[in-house]
Amino acid sequence: MDQKTTHFGFQEIPEDQKAGRVRGVFGSVASKYDVMNDVMSLGIHRVWKDAMMDWLAPRPGQRLLDVAGGTGDISFRFLKRAGSGHATVLDLTEPMLVEGRKRAEAERMADSLDWVVGDAMALPFEDNTFDVYTISFGIRNVTRPQEALNEAFRVLRPGGRLMVLEFSQIPNEGMQWLYDRYSFNMIPVMGQVIANDRDSYQYLVESIRQFPDQETFLGMVRAAGFEQAKYRNLSMGIACLHSGWKL
């Protein structure tokens, strides 16, 4: 039987190797991850995450599952907006969660936060557990994104909300060309200078190009069972927010 393969950046690798490779990338960059996000995006990732919260409109008492939640950026924002509630940060890479726990907010919000090592394609939670499921800049690193979306649907309560923030495609060829030049020429160099890790950032740039475009991904959200599914482009489509409801 032929072994199934998947993308790891521009490489084709056996599916069963991807999780380990992704773990290696994020384990390697964990201590510099937040700094690199600011440098790579010129701080704009903060604007995108705030836009995500604006559309999400967290309410007091909600339970959030933040998958590929890494250093807790989304969970901290969610809890601040909600005023009260609970966030579970799940990530494949323990060093990312360790960095998250070190952040000042983590101490202040300790009673409202759980940190769990786990796989987006096999969530260690019961059906109908969470009010909100978020995944930010993480789903393109999942071996089989459709399975992650199916799992999101399973663990959300009826009336629950999915929100995905991910790099996407700019619908303008000239702008996409410029953005590609920046990404491929600058980001691996920044990774070398700041995180002493060129290869991991080369992978991140390549993985963005392998991810489905906005309409294709919207179809995947619907295929998982979500209704009222729609998307909003951010910064002309450099990033995109997809939203869906479990009704």
Secondary structure as GFF3:
##gff-version 3
##sequence-region A 1 247
A	DSSP	beta_strand	5	8	.	.	.	ID=ss1
A	DSSP	beta_strand	11	14	.	.	.	ID=ss2
A	DSSP	alpha_helix	15	29	.	.	.	ID=ss3
A	DSSP	three_ten_helix	30	32	.	.	.	ID=ss4
A	DSSP	alpha_helix	33	40	.	.	.	ID=ss5
A	DSSP	alpha_helix	44	56	.	.	.	ID=ss6
A	DSSP	beta_strand	62	67	.	.	.	ID=ss7
A	DSSP	alpha_helix	73	82	.	.	.	ID=ss8
A	DSSP	beta_strand	85	91	.	.	.	ID=ss9
A	DSSP	alpha_helix	94	102	.	.	.	ID=ss10
A	DSSP	alpha_helix	104	108	.	.	.	ID=ss11
A	DSSP	three_ten_helix	110	112	.	.	.	ID=ss12
A	DSSP	beta_strand	113	117	.	.	.	ID=ss13
A	DSSP	beta_strand	130	136	.	.	.	ID=ss14
A	DSSP	three_ten_helix	139	141	.	.	.	ID=ss15
A	DSSP	alpha_helix	145	155	.	.	.	ID=ss16
A	DSSP	beta_strand	156	167	.	.	.	ID=ss17
A	DSSP	alpha_helix	173	195	.	.	.	ID=ss18
A	DSSP	alpha_helix	198	210	.	.	.	ID=ss19
A	DSSP	alpha_helix	214	223	.	.	.	ID=ss20
A	DSSP	beta_strand	227	234	.	.	.	ID=ss21
A	DSSP	three_ten_helix	235	237	.	.	.	ID=ss22
A	DSSP	beta_strand	239	246	.	.	.	ID=ss23
###
